[in-house]
Amino acid sequence: MKRIDLHTHSLLSDGELVPSELARRAEKLGHAAIGIADHVDLSNIDLVVPRIAKVAAELNRHMDIEVIAGAEITHVPVRTMAKMAKLARKLGAEIVVAHGETLIEPVHEGTNDAALASDIDILAHPGLLTLKQAEQAREAGIYLELTSRRGHCLTNGLVAQLATQGRAKLLVNTDAHSPGELLTLEAALNVAKGAGLNKKEAEQAVVENPKELLKRL
């Protein structure tokens, strides 16, 4: 088993590393794949996403790790979520992440619902998720994120519980902004177990579900 982390950040938004170093750090930790999904809104999406796509294509020719170009749609008005997701795809994002209603930031109320009605792949740190939203995620084929990110992880237990109840699929991502926030496979499994998943469920969230998502790209 190898680690796949589909939600990280480079200095193209608020991360510390250029994409090449971020990919190399993950490669050294034994990752099979890493998704670089920098924060975007209408002010920077046309600059950030094509650059990530360009560097990902170059790195994939020369490294033993798959680098996936992504975008995290962040703090946008609810009514623009669908438009932003569509634009991210058009500009080259293979994975579209929506910045969910985390408890520690003033994300617009209704963001989770708008994201689940849009063309996204991952609803990141969705905060006080509801069972109805978990069921909507399952129906839309959207993955719900368990995260190791400080603060955002406060509702991991609730997200895991409702995703299991609503039969939605889970991923474990780091939302890493610095190299020290990347996780080994063992550490990621512990995040899943700490959220209340059993061994089989943890392996599904950490290993099998990310592989499944990559196959549909």
RODO-2510 file (C-alpha; in nm, 4 decimals, decimal comma):
residues 217
     n   res          X          Y          Z
     1     m     0,0000     0,0000     0,0000
     2     k     0,1168     0,3508    -0,0809
     3     r    -0,0021     0,6898     0,0335
     4     i    -0,2176     0,9121    -0,1905
     5     d    -0,2863     1,2677    -0,0733
     6     l    -0,5199     1,4650    -0,2982
     7     h    -0,5346     1,7990    -0,1143
     8     t    -0,2132     1,9979    -0,0634
     9     h    -0,0993     2,3553    -0,1242
    10     s     0,2048     2,5130    -0,2861
    11     l     0,3266     2,8726    -0,2722
    12     l     0,0988     2,9458    -0,5661
    13     s    -0,1507     3,0101    -0,2864
    14     d    -0,0562     2,9943     0,0822
    15     g     0,1754     2,6940     0,0933
    16     e     0,5495     2,7104     0,1624
    17     l     0,6971     2,5141    -0,1283
    18     v     0,7070     2,5350    -0,5052
    19     p     0,5143     2,2455    -0,6622
    20     s     0,8329     2,0595    -0,7605
    21     e     0,9634     2,0489    -0,4042
    22     l     0,6239     1,9584    -0,2650
    23     a     0,6075     1,6660    -0,5075
    24     r     0,9622     1,5602    -0,4221
    25     r     0,8915     1,5684    -0,0494
    26     a     0,5883     1,3460    -0,1035
    27     e     0,7840     1,1157    -0,3329
    28     k     1,0514     1,0754    -0,0651
    29     l     0,7823     0,9788     0,1874
    30     g     0,6731     0,7001    -0,0462
    31     h     0,3586     0,8573    -0,1886
    32     a     0,2144     0,7116    -0,5062
    33     a     0,0350     1,0361    -0,5921
    34     i    -0,0158     1,3904    -0,4708
    35     g    -0,2815     1,6412    -0,5655
    36     i    -0,1852     2,0090    -0,5610
    37     a    -0,5073     2,2023    -0,5074
    38     d    -0,4213     2,5625    -0,4342
    39     h    -0,6793     2,8112    -0,3094
    40     v    -0,8589     2,9908    -0,5908
    41     d    -1,1378     3,2369    -0,6500
    42     l    -1,2131     3,4539    -0,9507
    43     s    -0,9089     3,6737    -0,8810
    44     n    -0,6451     3,4072    -0,9407
    45     i    -0,7972     3,0915    -1,0885
    46     d    -0,6776     3,1754    -1,4411
    47     l    -0,3222     3,2196    -1,3137
    48     v    -0,2935     2,9331    -1,0658
    49     v    -0,4650     2,6365    -1,2294
    50     p    -0,2845     2,6455    -1,5666
    51     r     0,0516     2,6776    -1,3890
    52     i    -0,0153     2,3769    -1,1699
    53     a    -0,1306     2,1800    -1,4733
    54     k     0,1865     2,2757    -1,6613
    55     v     0,4259     2,1776    -1,3853
    56     a     0,2314     1,8568    -1,3107
    57     a     0,2679     1,7473    -1,6738
    58     e     0,6427     1,8117    -1,6596
    59     l     0,6945     1,6359    -1,3252
    60     n     0,4966     1,3340    -1,4384
    61     r     0,7488     1,2792    -1,7170
    62     h     1,0409     1,2604    -1,4769
    63     m     0,9308     1,1490    -1,1292
    64     d     0,8126     0,8281    -0,9655
    65     i     0,5047     0,9965    -0,8237
    66     e     0,1858     1,1031    -0,9983
    67     v     0,1213     1,4750    -0,9613
    68     i    -0,2400     1,5780    -1,0110
    69     a    -0,3370     1,9338    -1,0956
    70     g    -0,6188     2,0563    -0,8782
    71     a    -0,7925     2,3612    -0,7398
    72     e    -0,9577     2,4355    -0,4085
    73     i    -1,2462     2,6765    -0,4579
    74     t    -1,2236     2,8866    -0,1445
    75     h    -1,4660     3,1241     0,0298
    76     v    -1,6514     3,2097    -0,2911
    77     p    -2,0125     3,3320    -0,2741
    78     v    -2,2519     3,0401    -0,2735
    79     r    -2,4119     3,1361    -0,6044
    80     t    -2,0765     3,1296    -0,7850
    81     m    -1,9654     2,7821    -0,6705
    82     a    -2,0961     2,5936    -0,9757
    83     k    -1,9475     2,8491    -1,2152
    84     m    -1,6093     2,8321    -1,0422
    85     a    -1,6028     2,4527    -1,0497
    86     k    -1,6782     2,4535    -1,4212
    87     l    -1,4080     2,7139    -1,4844
    88     a    -1,1508     2,5165    -1,2848
    89     r    -1,2145     2,2144    -1,5082
    90     k    -1,1857     2,4258    -1,8219
    91     l    -0,8493     2,5650    -1,7076
    92     g    -0,7002     2,2214    -1,6450
    93     a    -0,7905     2,1096    -1,2932
    94     e    -0,8161     1,7319    -1,2835
    95     i    -0,9417     1,7377    -0,9257
    96     v    -1,1757     2,0090    -0,8002
    97     v    -1,1948     2,0541    -0,4252
    98     a    -1,4513     2,2754    -0,2519
    99     h    -1,3474     2,4471     0,0708
   100     g    -1,6223     2,3290     0,3039
   101     e    -1,7853     2,4899     0,6054
   102     t    -1,5015     2,4333     0,8514
   103     l    -1,5668     2,5488     1,2070
   104     i    -1,2612     2,7736     1,2226
   105     e    -1,3266     3,0067     0,9276
   106     p    -1,6257     3,2244     0,8316
   107     v    -1,7192     3,0252     0,5233
   108     h    -2,0502     3,1308     0,3676
   109     e    -2,3454     2,9369     0,5070
   110     g    -2,4778     2,7121     0,2332
   111     t    -2,1343     2,6416     0,0845
   112     n    -2,1574     2,2677     0,1506
   113     d    -2,4933     2,2451    -0,0261
   114     a    -2,3729     2,4534    -0,3204
   115     a    -2,0591     2,2423    -0,3535
   116     l    -2,2544     1,9172    -0,3481
   117     a    -2,4671     2,0502    -0,6346
   118     s    -2,1580     2,1410    -0,8403
   119     d    -1,9059     1,9495    -1,0491
   120     i    -1,6517     1,8835    -0,7744
   121     d    -1,4644     1,5739    -0,6616
   122     i    -1,3953     1,6430    -0,2941
   123     l    -1,5766     1,8394    -0,0252
   124     a    -1,2941     1,9353     0,2077
   125     h    -1,3327     1,9670     0,5861
   126     p    -1,7131     2,0058     0,5647
   127     g    -1,7571     2,1020     0,9302
   128     l    -2,0990     2,0264     1,0793
   129     l    -2,2019     1,7930     0,8010
   130     t    -2,5606     1,6655     0,7962
   131     l    -2,6839     1,3199     0,7089
   132     k    -2,8726     1,4660     0,4124
   133     q    -2,5472     1,6168     0,2821
   134     a    -2,3661     1,2853     0,3260
   135     e    -2,6385     1,1168     0,1223
   136     q    -2,6135     1,3882    -0,1443
   137     a    -2,2379     1,3289    -0,1617
   138     r    -2,2965     0,9579    -0,2182
   139     e    -2,5510     1,0244    -0,4931
   140     a    -2,3228     1,2758    -0,6663
   141     g    -2,0073     1,0634    -0,6377
   142     i    -1,8362     1,3305    -0,4283
   143     y    -1,5816     1,2240    -0,1677
   144     l    -1,5932     1,3667     0,1836
   145     e    -1,2651     1,4596     0,3460
   146     l    -1,1188     1,3574     0,6778
   147     t    -0,8238     1,5849     0,7406
   148     s    -0,5163     1,6077     0,9581
   149     r    -0,5153     1,9871     0,9250
   150     r    -0,5209     2,1644     1,2603
   151     g    -0,8627     2,3108     1,3359
   152     h    -1,0260     2,1633     1,0270
   153     c    -0,9976     1,8184     1,1880
   154     l    -1,2308     1,9122     1,4762
   155     t    -1,5311     1,7511     1,3083
   156     n    -1,3585     1,4426     1,1653
   157     g    -1,5569     1,2164     1,3979
   158     l    -1,8904     1,3590     1,2894
   159     v    -1,7962     1,3449     0,9211
   160     a    -1,6851     0,9819     0,9526
   161     q    -2,0006     0,8851     1,1406
   162     l    -2,2420     1,0488     0,8966
   163     a    -2,0509     0,9354     0,5886
   164     t    -2,0713     0,5782     0,7151
   165     q    -2,4399     0,6148     0,7923
   166     g    -2,5122     0,7802     0,4571
   167     r    -2,2803     0,5429     0,2659
   168     a    -2,0731     0,8312     0,1300
   169     k    -1,7088     0,7752     0,0422
   170     l    -1,4302     0,9174     0,2546
   171     l    -1,0751     1,0286     0,1822
   172     v    -0,7967     1,1177     0,4246
   173     n    -0,6053     1,4253     0,3082
   174     t    -0,3582     1,6514     0,4838
   175     d    -0,4469     1,9916     0,3392
   176     a    -0,0705     2,0346     0,3829
   177     h     0,0700     2,3858     0,3575
   178     s     0,4212     2,2909     0,4692
   179     p     0,6395     1,9812     0,4232
   180     g     0,6061     1,8814     0,7866
   181     e     0,2310     1,8435     0,7421
   182     l     0,2598     1,5611     0,4883
   183     l     0,1749     1,2233     0,6392
   184     t     0,3125     0,8740     0,6030
   185     l     0,0695     0,5952     0,5205
   186     e     0,0686     0,4794     0,8829
   187     a    -0,0067     0,8278     1,0122
   188     a    -0,2922     0,8717     0,7637
   189     l    -0,4427     0,5410     0,8736
   190     n    -0,4271     0,6617     1,2329
   191     v    -0,6169     0,9787     1,1373
   192     a    -0,8931     0,7606     0,9952
   193     k    -0,8975     0,5341     1,2998
   194     g    -0,8982     0,8369     1,5269
   195     a    -1,2135     0,9545     1,3509
   196     g    -1,3821     0,6304     1,4518
   197     l    -1,3263     0,4068     1,1489
   198     n    -1,2312     0,0438     1,1969
   199     k    -0,9210    -0,1041     1,0291
   200     k    -1,1034    -0,2059     0,7105
   201     e    -1,2845     0,1271     0,6825
   202     a    -0,9612     0,3182     0,7449
   203     e    -0,7823     0,1306     0,4667
   204     q    -1,0752     0,2019     0,2353
   205     a    -1,0546     0,5755     0,3065
   206     v    -0,6759     0,6017     0,2913
   207     v    -0,5883     0,3572     0,0134
   208     e    -0,8787     0,2300    -0,1942
   209     n    -1,0975     0,5385    -0,2315
   210     p    -0,8132     0,7668    -0,3499
   211     k    -0,7116     0,5015    -0,6050
   212     e    -1,0720     0,4801    -0,7207
   213     l    -1,0924     0,8574    -0,7647
   214     l    -0,7697     0,8650    -0,9654
   215     k    -0,9011     0,5991    -1,2008
   216     r    -1,1914     0,8165    -1,3063
   217     l    -0,9755     1,1146    -1,4016
***
